[in-house]
């Protein structure tokens, strides 16, 4: 056919081209199969999305359950933690007082050494004036030494009483921990099981 005939390959204009129309007709069911295929993929996608949503919901629920164990553990461990805090304060004060007592002991040792030197110097003074000066310094050193020794003794007494208190607190702490440990381990195990579900 010529370019001016106005005919297309699958678009006849006359009765002679009806055979060509039949030949150009698409196979029966092709469009329906393609539609069904697309519809099937859409259904699979929807099912997968719903499954993901379901799993996501289960994970969120499990995470909330796991987070709820925090306050439960705090309640169980609370009494023991309170005793532990008190024992920690006592322990820190105990160490501080021991250091303070040690400083007084060192200062007292220094004054004893100085006192001995001054006593020996008294034996070698050459005049009354020098003797008076050494004696005055020796008296001052002795007074200072007495103060250091008294402070050290006071601290030793306080340290002794504080040590008894610390021993009592540590014993109470051990008892409190032993009392709550079974329940604590039970909660930790349940939380770990939930964590396994999430994973």
Residue frames as a rotation matrix with the C-alpha (Angstrom) as fourth column:
UNK 1
0.577 0.816 0.000 0.00
0.816 -0.577 0.000 0.00
0.000 0.000 -1.000 0.00
UNK 2
-0.103 -0.605 0.790 1.17
0.548 -0.697 -0.463 3.56
0.830 0.385 0.403 -0.73
UNK 3
-0.858 -0.298 -0.419 1.84
0.512 -0.423 -0.747 6.25
0.045 -0.856 0.516 1.82
UNK 4
-0.817 0.567 0.109 -1.34
-0.551 -0.822 0.144 8.06
0.171 0.058 0.984 0.74
UNK 5
-0.424 0.707 -0.566 -3.65
0.115 0.662 0.740 5.06
0.898 0.249 -0.362 1.36
UNK 6
-0.164 0.356 0.920 -4.07
-0.843 -0.535 0.056 6.02
0.512 -0.766 0.388 5.04
UNK 7
0.762 0.445 -0.470 -3.96
-0.178 0.842 0.509 2.36
0.623 -0.304 0.721 6.10
UNK 8
0.025 -0.725 0.688 -2.10
-0.999 0.005 0.041 1.05
-0.033 -0.688 -0.725 9.15
UNK 9
-0.754 -0.426 -0.500 -0.81
-0.495 0.869 0.007 -2.44
0.431 0.252 -0.866 9.55
UNK 10
-0.824 0.482 -0.299 -3.49
0.566 0.721 -0.399 -3.43
0.023 -0.498 -0.867 12.07
UNK 11
-0.411 0.717 -0.562 -6.07
0.051 -0.598 -0.800 -0.83
-0.910 -0.358 0.209 11.14
UNK 12
-0.774 0.118 0.622 -7.87
0.629 0.248 0.737 -1.80
-0.067 0.962 -0.266 7.87
UNK 13
-0.724 0.530 -0.441 -10.32
-0.428 -0.847 -0.315 0.54
-0.540 -0.040 0.840 6.27
UNK 14
-0.132 0.687 -0.714 -12.17
-0.966 0.072 0.248 -1.90
0.222 0.723 0.655 4.03
UNK 15
0.765 0.531 0.364 -13.65
-0.599 0.794 0.103 -5.38
-0.235 -0.297 0.926 4.01
UNK 16
0.669 -0.540 -0.511 -10.56
-0.098 0.617 -0.781 -6.78
0.737 0.572 0.359 2.32
UNK 17
-0.337 -0.891 0.305 -8.50
-0.420 -0.147 -0.896 -6.05
0.843 -0.430 -0.324 5.46
UNK 18
0.580 0.605 0.545 -10.68
-0.756 0.150 0.638 -7.94
0.304 -0.782 0.545 7.96
UNK 19
0.799 -0.354 -0.485 -8.28
0.348 0.931 -0.107 -10.88
0.490 -0.083 0.868 7.84
UNK 20
-0.243 -0.927 0.285 -5.47
0.255 -0.345 -0.904 -8.61
0.936 -0.147 0.320 8.79
UNK 21
0.039 0.348 0.937 -7.51
-0.793 -0.560 0.240 -7.41
0.608 -0.752 0.254 11.82
UNK 22
0.946 0.320 -0.040 -7.84
-0.246 0.795 0.555 -10.98
0.210 -0.516 0.831 13.03
UNK 23
0.440 -0.856 -0.271 -4.12
0.598 0.504 -0.623 -11.57
0.670 0.112 0.733 12.55
UNK 24
-0.412 -0.647 0.641 -3.24
0.003 -0.705 -0.709 -8.46
0.911 -0.290 0.293 14.56
UNK 25
0.607 0.688 0.398 -5.58
-0.433 -0.134 0.891 -9.22
0.666 -0.713 0.217 17.48
UNK 26
-0.345 -0.778 0.526 -3.61
-0.891 0.094 -0.445 -9.92
0.296 -0.621 -0.725 20.65
UNK 27
-0.655 0.052 -0.754 -3.61
0.068 0.998 0.010 -13.48
0.753 -0.044 -0.657 21.95
UNK 28
0.407 0.907 0.105 -6.58
-0.149 -0.048 0.988 -14.34
0.901 -0.418 0.116 24.09
UNK 29
0.862 0.082 -0.501 -5.89
0.445 0.353 0.823 -13.90
0.245 -0.932 0.268 27.86
UNK 30
-0.109 -0.990 0.091 -2.56
0.763 -0.142 -0.630 -12.06
0.637 0.001 0.771 27.57
UNK 31
-0.317 0.029 0.948 -3.82
-0.283 -0.957 -0.066 -8.83
0.905 -0.289 0.311 29.14
UNK 32
0.732 0.654 0.191 -5.70
-0.409 0.197 0.891 -10.75
0.545 -0.731 0.411 31.83
UNK 33
0.625 -0.567 -0.536 -2.60
0.688 0.724 0.037 -12.79
0.368 -0.392 0.843 32.74
UNK 34
-0.407 -0.801 0.440 -0.45
0.464 -0.596 -0.655 -9.68
0.787 -0.062 0.614 32.95
UNK 35
0.016 0.506 0.863 -3.02
-0.563 -0.708 0.426 -8.02
0.826 -0.493 0.273 35.21
UNK 36
0.914 0.344 -0.213 -3.29
-0.059 0.634 0.771 -11.08
0.401 -0.692 0.600 37.38
UNK 37
0.209 -0.925 -0.319 0.51
0.799 0.349 -0.489 -11.19
0.563 -0.153 0.812 37.65
UNK 38
-0.528 -0.372 0.764 0.70
-0.006 -0.897 -0.441 -7.60
0.850 -0.238 0.471 38.78
UNK 39
0.371 0.764 0.528 -2.17
-0.640 -0.201 0.741 -8.12
0.673 -0.613 0.415 41.17
UNK 40
0.796 -0.130 -0.591 -0.45
0.378 0.869 0.319 -11.19
0.473 -0.478 0.741 42.58
UNK 41
-0.294 -0.956 0.020 2.78
0.660 -0.218 -0.719 -9.27
0.691 -0.198 0.695 43.22
UNK 42
-0.315 0.269 0.910 0.77
-0.461 -0.882 0.100 -6.56
0.829 -0.388 0.402 44.94
UNK 43
0.753 0.658 -0.007 -0.86
-0.350 0.410 0.842 -9.13
0.557 -0.632 0.539 47.20
UNK 44
0.427 -0.696 -0.577 2.53
0.738 0.637 -0.223 -10.66
0.523 -0.331 0.786 48.10
UNK 45
-0.537 -0.644 0.545 3.88
0.263 -0.742 -0.616 -7.22
0.801 -0.187 0.568 48.95
UNK 46
0.100 0.676 0.730 0.87
-0.651 -0.510 0.562 -6.45
0.752 -0.532 0.389 51.13
UNK 47
0.870 0.213 -0.445 1.27
0.110 0.796 0.595 -9.76
0.481 -0.567 0.669 52.97
UNK 48
0.006 -0.963 -0.271 4.97
0.799 0.167 -0.578 -9.12
0.602 -0.213 0.770 53.54
UNK 49
-0.501 -0.148 0.853 4.28
-0.164 -0.951 -0.262 -5.62
0.850 -0.270 0.452 54.85
UNK 50
0.536 0.774 0.336 1.65
-0.552 0.021 0.834 -6.91
0.639 -0.632 0.438 57.22
UNK 51
0.706 -0.349 -0.617 4.09
0.548 0.820 0.163 -9.53
0.449 -0.453 0.770 58.51
UNK 52
-0.394 -0.891 0.224 6.75
0.570 -0.428 -0.701 -6.87
0.721 -0.149 0.677 59.03
UNK 53
-0.189 0.431 0.882 4.26
-0.536 -0.798 0.275 -4.71
0.823 -0.421 0.382 60.89
UNK 54
0.831 0.517 -0.204 3.29
-0.158 0.572 0.805 -7.64
0.533 -0.637 0.557 63.07
UNK 55
0.313 -0.809 -0.498 6.93
0.823 0.493 -0.282 -8.43
0.473 -0.322 0.820 63.88
UNK 56
-0.526 -0.494 0.692 7.66
0.171 -0.859 -0.482 -4.76
0.833 -0.135 0.536 64.57
UNK 57
0.286 0.729 0.622 4.73
-0.607 -0.364 0.706 -4.64
0.741 -0.580 0.338 66.98
UNK 58
0.864 0.004 -0.503 5.95
0.294 0.808 0.511 -7.74
0.408 -0.590 0.697 68.78
UNK 59
-0.139 -0.988 -0.061 9.43
0.763 -0.067 -0.643 -6.26
0.631 -0.136 0.764 69.08
UNK 60
-0.375 0.046 0.926 8.04
-0.298 -0.952 -0.073 -3.04
0.878 -0.303 0.371 70.55
UNK 61
0.712 0.682 0.169 6.00
-0.426 0.227 0.876 -4.99
0.558 -0.695 0.452 73.09
UNK 62
0.634 -0.547 -0.546 9.05
0.668 0.743 0.031 -7.10
0.389 -0.385 0.837 74.02
UNK 63
-0.391 -0.809 0.438 11.20
0.455 -0.584 -0.673 -3.97
0.800 -0.064 0.596 74.38
UNK 64
0.037 0.498 0.866 8.65
-0.616 -0.671 0.412 -2.43
0.787 -0.549 0.282 76.74
UNK 65
0.921 0.296 -0.254 8.57
-0.029 0.702 0.712 -5.63
0.389 -0.648 0.655 78.76
UNK 66
0.212 -0.930 -0.299 12.37
0.826 0.334 -0.454 -5.65
0.522 -0.150 0.839 78.95
UNK 67
-0.433 -0.366 0.824 12.47
0.016 -0.917 -0.399 -1.97
0.901 -0.160 0.403 79.97
UNK 68
0.527 0.739 0.419 10.00
-0.455 -0.171 0.874 -2.69
0.718 -0.651 0.246 82.77
UNK 69
0.619 -0.338 -0.709 12.60
0.617 0.767 0.173 -4.87
0.486 -0.545 0.684 84.47
UNK 70
-0.363 -0.792 0.491 14.71
0.285 -0.595 -0.751 -1.81
0.887 -0.133 0.442 85.29
UNK 71
-0.105 0.387 0.916 12.35
-0.774 -0.610 0.169 -0.47
0.624 -0.691 0.364 87.96
UNK 72
0.866 0.435 -0.247 11.74
-0.223 0.777 0.588 -4.00
0.449 -0.454 0.770 89.24
UNK 73
0.252 -0.866 -0.432 15.45
0.706 0.470 -0.530 -4.57
0.662 -0.171 0.729 89.73
UNK 74
-0.472 -0.393 0.789 15.76
-0.152 -0.845 -0.512 -1.16
0.869 -0.361 0.339 91.40
UNK 75
0.413 0.720 0.557 13.04
-0.742 -0.088 0.665 -2.12
0.528 -0.688 0.498 93.86
UNK 76
0.884 -0.096 -0.458 14.70
0.242 0.931 0.273 -5.43
0.401 -0.352 0.846 94.63
UNK 77
0.025 -0.991 -0.131 18.20
0.810 0.097 -0.578 -3.99
0.586 -0.092 0.805 94.95
UNK 78
0.364 0.195 0.911 17.08
-0.040 -0.974 0.225 -0.78
0.931 -0.118 -0.346 96.67
UNK 79
0.984 0.048 0.170 17.63
-0.169 -0.032 0.985 -1.79
0.052 -0.998 -0.023 100.33
UNK 80
0.533 -0.844 0.061 21.04
0.781 0.519 0.348 -3.30
-0.325 -0.138 0.936 99.62
UNK 81
0.043 -0.505 0.862 22.07
0.733 -0.571 -0.370 -0.25
0.679 0.647 0.345 97.58
UNK 82
0.697 0.278 0.661 21.04
-0.191 -0.817 0.544 2.05
0.691 -0.506 -0.516 100.44
UNK 83
0.919 -0.394 0.030 23.19
0.106 0.318 0.942 0.11
-0.381 -0.863 0.333 102.90
UNK 84
0.293 -0.837 0.462 26.03
0.956 0.273 -0.111 0.05
-0.034 0.474 0.880 100.38
UNK 85
0.307 -0.121 0.944 25.86
0.313 -0.924 -0.221 3.83
0.899 0.364 -0.246 100.05
UNK 86
0.900 0.063 0.432 26.00
-0.368 -0.423 0.828 4.28
0.235 -0.904 -0.358 103.83
UNK 87
0.728 -0.673 0.127 28.90
0.469 0.625 0.624 1.85
-0.499 -0.395 0.771 104.08
UNK 88
0.259 -0.629 0.733 30.70
0.863 -0.191 -0.468 3.74
0.434 0.754 0.493 101.33
UNK 89
0.562 0.000 0.827 30.39
-0.181 -0.976 0.123 7.02
0.807 -0.219 -0.548 103.25
UNK 90
0.932 -0.204 0.301 31.66
-0.272 0.158 0.949 5.35
-0.241 -0.966 0.092 106.42
UNK 91
0.584 -0.742 0.329 34.52
0.769 0.635 0.067 3.71
-0.259 0.214 0.942 104.55
UNK 92
0.288 -0.458 0.841 35.61
0.533 -0.653 -0.538 7.02
0.795 0.603 0.056 103.03
UNK 93
0.698 0.021 0.716 35.47
-0.486 -0.720 0.495 8.73
0.526 -0.693 -0.492 106.43
UNK 94
0.917 -0.364 0.164 37.42
0.128 0.657 0.743 5.85
-0.378 -0.660 0.649 107.96
UNK 95
0.350 -0.815 0.461 40.23
0.924 0.221 -0.311 6.20
0.151 0.535 0.831 105.42
UNK 96
0.365 -0.161 0.917 40.28
0.124 -0.968 -0.219 9.97
0.923 0.194 -0.333 105.82
UNK 97
0.864 0.011 0.503 40.61
-0.478 -0.291 0.829 9.71
0.155 -0.957 -0.246 109.61
UNK 98
0.759 -0.637 0.136 43.39
0.541 0.733 0.413 7.13
-0.363 -0.240 0.900 109.33
UNK 99
0.194 -0.679 0.708 45.35
0.770 -0.342 -0.539 9.49
0.608 0.650 0.456 107.09
UNK 100
0.521 0.073 0.851 44.75
-0.285 -0.924 0.254 12.35
0.805 -0.375 -0.460 109.52
UNK 101
0.964 -0.160 0.213 45.94
-0.152 0.324 0.934 10.22
-0.219 -0.932 0.288 112.45
UNK 102
0.512 -0.815 0.272 49.02
0.858 0.504 -0.103 9.28
-0.053 0.286 0.957 110.48
UNK 103
0.253 -0.394 0.883 49.83
0.314 -0.830 -0.460 12.95
0.915 0.394 -0.086 109.88
UNK 104
0.759 0.063 0.648 49.62
-0.540 -0.494 0.681 13.61
0.363 -0.867 -0.341 113.63
UNK 105
0.877 -0.463 0.133 51.90
0.304 0.746 0.593 10.66
-0.373 -0.480 0.794 114.31
UNK 106
0.294 -0.793 0.533 54.48
0.867 -0.013 -0.498 11.94
0.401 0.609 0.684 111.84
UNK 107
0.356 -0.112 0.928 54.30
-0.146 -0.987 -0.063 15.44
0.923 -0.113 -0.368 113.35
UNK 108
0.925 -0.005 0.379 54.74
-0.377 0.086 0.922 13.95
-0.037 -0.996 0.078 116.82
UNK 109
0.664 -0.733 0.148 57.78
0.727 0.679 0.103 11.96
-0.176 0.039 0.984 115.66
UNK 110
0.197 -0.578 0.792 59.27
0.528 -0.618 -0.582 15.16
0.826 0.533 0.183 114.28
UNK 111
0.554 0.075 0.829 58.72
-0.513 -0.753 0.412 16.96
0.655 -0.654 -0.378 117.60
UNK 112
0.963 -0.245 0.108 60.26
0.070 0.620 0.782 14.07
-0.259 -0.746 0.614 119.54
UNK 113
0.377 -0.867 0.327 63.35
0.899 0.257 -0.355 14.21
0.223 0.428 0.876 117.37
UNK 114
0.156 -0.272 0.950 63.58
0.103 -0.952 -0.289 17.99
0.982 0.143 -0.120 117.86
UNK 115
0.849 0.209 0.485 63.09
-0.442 -0.222 0.869 17.62
0.289 -0.953 -0.096 121.59
UNK 116
0.806 -0.592 -0.031 65.97
0.552 0.730 0.403 15.15
-0.216 -0.342 0.914 121.81
UNK 117
0.115 -0.772 0.626 68.26
0.752 -0.344 -0.563 17.51
0.649 0.535 0.540 119.92
UNK 118
0.328 0.079 0.941 67.39
-0.289 -0.940 0.180 20.39
0.899 -0.331 -0.286 122.25
UNK 119
0.990 0.026 0.141 67.95
-0.142 0.315 0.939 18.28
-0.020 -0.949 0.315 125.35
UNK 120
0.478 -0.874 0.090 71.40
0.878 0.479 -0.004 17.37
-0.039 0.081 0.996 124.07
UNK 121
0.073 -0.436 0.897 72.12
0.431 -0.797 -0.423 21.03
0.899 0.417 0.130 123.31
UNK 122
0.835 0.299 0.463 71.31
-0.263 -0.522 0.811 21.96
0.484 -0.799 -0.357 126.90
UNK 123
0.826 -0.550 -0.121 74.29
0.470 0.556 0.685 19.91
-0.310 -0.623 0.718 127.95
UNK 124
-0.067 -0.909 0.411 76.64
0.998 -0.052 0.047 22.03
-0.021 0.413 0.911 125.84
UNK 125
0.766 0.365 0.529 75.35
0.408 -0.912 0.039 25.59
0.497 0.186 -0.848 126.42
UNK 126
-0.228 -0.973 -0.024 78.07
0.748 -0.160 -0.644 28.10
0.623 -0.164 0.765 127.37
UNK 127
-0.979 -0.071 0.192 76.05
-0.056 -0.808 -0.586 30.76
0.197 -0.584 0.787 129.16
UNK 128
-0.622 0.778 -0.089 72.77
0.286 0.121 -0.950 31.49
-0.728 -0.617 -0.298 130.87
UNK 129
-0.189 0.549 -0.814 71.37
-0.717 -0.643 -0.267 33.39
-0.670 0.533 0.516 127.92
UNK 130
-0.561 -0.073 -0.825 71.90
-0.729 0.516 0.449 30.48
0.393 0.853 -0.343 125.52
UNK 131
-0.968 0.207 -0.140 70.47
0.249 0.849 -0.466 28.08
0.022 -0.486 -0.874 128.08
UNK 132
-0.443 0.846 -0.297 67.32
-0.096 -0.374 -0.922 30.18
-0.892 -0.380 0.247 128.42
UNK 133
-0.197 0.345 -0.918 66.80
-0.953 -0.288 0.096 30.24
-0.231 0.893 0.386 124.65
UNK 134
-0.741 -0.120 -0.661 67.21
-0.369 0.894 0.252 26.49
0.561 0.431 -0.707 124.29
UNK 135
-0.903 0.420 -0.086 64.97
0.300 0.474 -0.828 25.83
-0.307 -0.774 -0.554 127.29
UNK 136
-0.305 0.817 -0.490 62.21
-0.502 -0.575 -0.646 28.07
-0.809 0.049 0.585 125.90
UNK 137
-0.255 0.179 -0.950 62.29
-0.938 0.193 0.288 26.30
0.235 0.965 0.119 122.54
UNK 138
-0.911 -0.126 -0.393 62.32
-0.059 0.982 -0.177 22.92
0.408 -0.138 -0.902 124.26
UNK 139
-0.709 0.704 -0.038 59.24
0.072 0.019 -0.997 23.82
-0.701 -0.710 -0.064 126.31
UNK 140
-0.106 0.674 -0.731 57.41
-0.847 -0.446 -0.288 24.95
-0.521 0.589 0.618 123.17
UNK 141
-0.487 -0.145 -0.861 58.33
-0.700 0.655 0.285 21.74
0.523 0.741 -0.420 121.34
UNK 142
-0.988 0.107 -0.111 57.15
0.152 0.785 -0.600 19.65
0.023 -0.610 -0.792 124.27
UNK 143
-0.413 0.890 -0.193 53.78
-0.268 -0.321 -0.908 21.43
-0.870 -0.323 0.371 124.40
UNK 144
-0.054 0.348 -0.936 53.34
-0.995 -0.098 0.021 20.96
-0.084 0.932 0.352 120.65
UNK 145
-0.774 -0.302 -0.557 54.28
-0.382 0.924 0.029 17.31
0.506 0.235 -0.830 121.02
UNK 146
-0.858 0.503 0.104 51.68
0.121 0.394 -0.911 16.81
-0.499 -0.769 -0.399 123.72
UNK 147
-0.095 0.854 -0.512 49.03
-0.655 -0.441 -0.614 18.35
-0.750 0.277 0.600 121.47
UNK 148
-0.235 -0.065 -0.970 49.96
-0.913 0.358 0.197 16.12
0.334 0.932 -0.144 118.55
UNK 149
-0.953 -0.167 -0.251 49.91
-0.076 0.938 -0.338 13.03
0.292 -0.303 -0.907 120.73
UNK 150
-0.625 0.780 0.035 46.54
-0.060 -0.003 -0.998 13.97
-0.778 -0.626 0.049 122.21
UNK 151
0.032 0.610 -0.792 45.05
-0.915 -0.301 -0.268 14.57
-0.402 0.733 0.548 118.76
UNK 152
-0.529 -0.302 -0.793 46.42
-0.662 0.731 0.163 11.23
0.531 0.612 -0.586 117.57
UNK 153
-0.985 0.173 0.020 44.89
0.112 0.715 -0.690 9.41
-0.134 -0.677 -0.723 120.56
UNK 154
-0.293 0.927 -0.235 41.52
-0.406 -0.342 -0.847 11.09
-0.866 -0.153 0.476 119.98
UNK 155
0.001 0.236 -0.972 41.58
-1.000 0.031 0.006 10.08
0.031 0.971 0.236 116.33
UNK 156
-0.840 -0.353 -0.412 42.55
-0.353 0.932 -0.080 6.51
0.413 0.079 -0.907 117.23
UNK 157
-0.764 0.624 0.167 39.50
0.063 0.330 -0.942 6.28
-0.643 -0.709 -0.291 119.48
UNK 158
0.075 0.805 -0.589 37.22
-0.683 -0.389 -0.618 7.64
-0.727 0.449 0.520 116.75
UNK 159
-0.307 -0.272 -0.912 38.78
-0.900 0.394 0.185 5.31
0.309 0.878 -0.366 114.19
UNK 160
-0.995 -0.086 0.051 38.18
-0.099 0.910 -0.402 2.33
-0.012 -0.405 -0.914 116.44
UNK 161
-0.362 0.931 0.041 34.49
-0.015 0.038 -0.999 3.17
-0.932 -0.362 0.000 116.85
UNK 162
0.161 0.395 -0.904 34.12
-0.878 -0.361 -0.314 3.92
-0.451 0.845 0.288 113.15
UNK 163
-0.695 -0.486 -0.530 35.74
-0.671 0.704 0.235 0.60
0.259 0.518 -0.815 112.27
UNK 164
-0.840 0.467 0.275 33.15
0.174 0.714 -0.679 -1.24
-0.513 -0.522 -0.681 114.37
UNK 165
0.058 0.898 -0.436 30.38
-0.328 -0.396 -0.858 0.67
-0.943 0.193 0.272 112.62
UNK 166
-0.111 -0.179 -0.978 31.82
-0.992 -0.046 0.121 -0.15
-0.067 0.983 -0.172 109.20
UNK 167
-0.965 -0.257 -0.059 32.02
-0.258 0.966 0.010 -3.86
0.054 0.025 -0.998 110.05
UNK 168
-0.471 0.868 0.160 28.35
0.189 0.276 -0.942 -3.81
-0.862 -0.414 -0.294 111.07
UNK 169
0.222 0.550 -0.805 27.33
-0.661 -0.522 -0.539 -2.05
-0.717 0.652 0.248 107.86
UNK 170
-0.443 -0.461 -0.769 29.29
-0.883 0.374 0.285 -4.48
0.157 0.805 -0.572 105.71
UNK 171
-0.958 0.170 0.229 27.70
0.079 0.929 -0.360 -7.42
-0.274 -0.327 -0.904 107.52
UNK 172
-0.085 0.982 -0.170 24.23
-0.002 -0.171 -0.985 -5.92
-0.996 -0.083 0.017 106.96
UNK 173
0.046 0.026 -0.999 25.10
-0.926 -0.375 -0.053 -5.34
-0.376 0.927 0.006 103.31
UNK 174
-0.857 -0.415 -0.306 26.16
-0.498 0.820 0.282 -8.95
0.134 0.394 -0.909 102.82
UNK 175
-0.718 0.652 0.244 22.94
0.309 0.612 -0.728 -10.15
-0.624 -0.447 -0.641 104.45
UNK 176
0.122 0.788 -0.603 20.78
-0.350 -0.534 -0.769 -7.82
-0.929 0.305 0.211 102.34
UNK 177
-0.252 -0.297 -0.921 22.47
-0.965 0.004 0.263 -8.94
-0.074 0.955 -0.287 99.13
UNK 178
-0.993 -0.121 -0.006 22.05
-0.121 0.993 0.015 -12.60
0.004 0.016 -1.000 100.02
UNK 179
-0.448 0.892 0.057 18.38
0.175 0.150 -0.973 -11.99
-0.877 -0.426 -0.223 100.77
UNK 180
0.386 0.652 -0.653 17.56
-0.458 -0.479 -0.749 -10.39
-0.801 0.588 0.114 97.41
UNK 181
-0.564 -0.758 -0.328 19.95
-0.640 0.150 0.754 -12.35
-0.523 0.635 -0.569 95.19
UNK 182
-0.654 0.334 0.678 17.49
0.477 0.878 0.028 -15.17
-0.586 0.342 -0.734 94.24
UNK 183
0.460 0.884 -0.079 14.82
0.540 -0.350 -0.765 -12.71
-0.705 0.309 -0.639 93.12
UNK 184
0.266 -0.456 -0.849 17.44
-0.573 -0.783 0.241 -10.55
-0.775 0.423 -0.470 91.39
UNK 185
-0.787 -0.602 0.136 18.76
-0.285 0.549 0.786 -13.51
-0.548 0.580 -0.604 89.38
UNK 186
-0.271 0.785 0.557 15.21
0.714 0.552 -0.431 -14.49
-0.645 0.281 -0.710 88.47
UNK 187
0.655 0.513 -0.554 14.48
0.095 -0.784 -0.613 -11.04
-0.749 0.349 -0.563 87.06
UNK 188
-0.131 -0.790 -0.598 17.77
-0.711 -0.346 0.613 -10.95
-0.691 0.505 -0.516 85.17
UNK 189
-0.790 -0.136 0.598 17.01
0.190 0.873 0.450 -14.34
-0.583 0.469 -0.663 83.60
UNK 190
0.202 0.944 0.260 13.53
0.721 0.036 -0.692 -13.22
-0.663 0.327 -0.674 82.51
UNK 191
0.565 -0.041 -0.824 14.98
-0.336 -0.924 -0.185 -10.05
-0.754 0.381 -0.536 80.99
UNK 192
-0.537 -0.831 -0.144 17.58
-0.543 0.210 0.813 -12.05
-0.646 0.515 -0.564 79.09
UNK 193
-0.498 0.444 0.745 14.88
0.600 0.796 -0.074 -14.35
-0.626 0.410 -0.663 77.73
UNK 194
0.638 0.734 -0.233 12.97
0.381 -0.564 -0.733 -11.35
-0.669 0.379 -0.640 76.44
UNK 195
0.181 -0.670 -0.720 16.18
-0.652 -0.630 0.422 -10.01
-0.737 0.392 -0.551 74.92
UNK 196
-0.758 -0.411 0.506 16.58
0.024 0.758 0.651 -13.31
-0.652 0.506 -0.565 73.08
UNK 197
0.103 0.884 0.455 13.05
0.769 0.220 -0.601 -12.94
-0.631 0.412 -0.657 71.69
UNK 198
0.688 0.122 -0.715 13.89
-0.176 -0.928 -0.327 -9.48
-0.704 0.351 -0.618 70.38
UNK 199
-0.315 -0.904 -0.288 17.09
-0.629 -0.029 0.777 -10.72
-0.711 0.426 -0.560 68.76
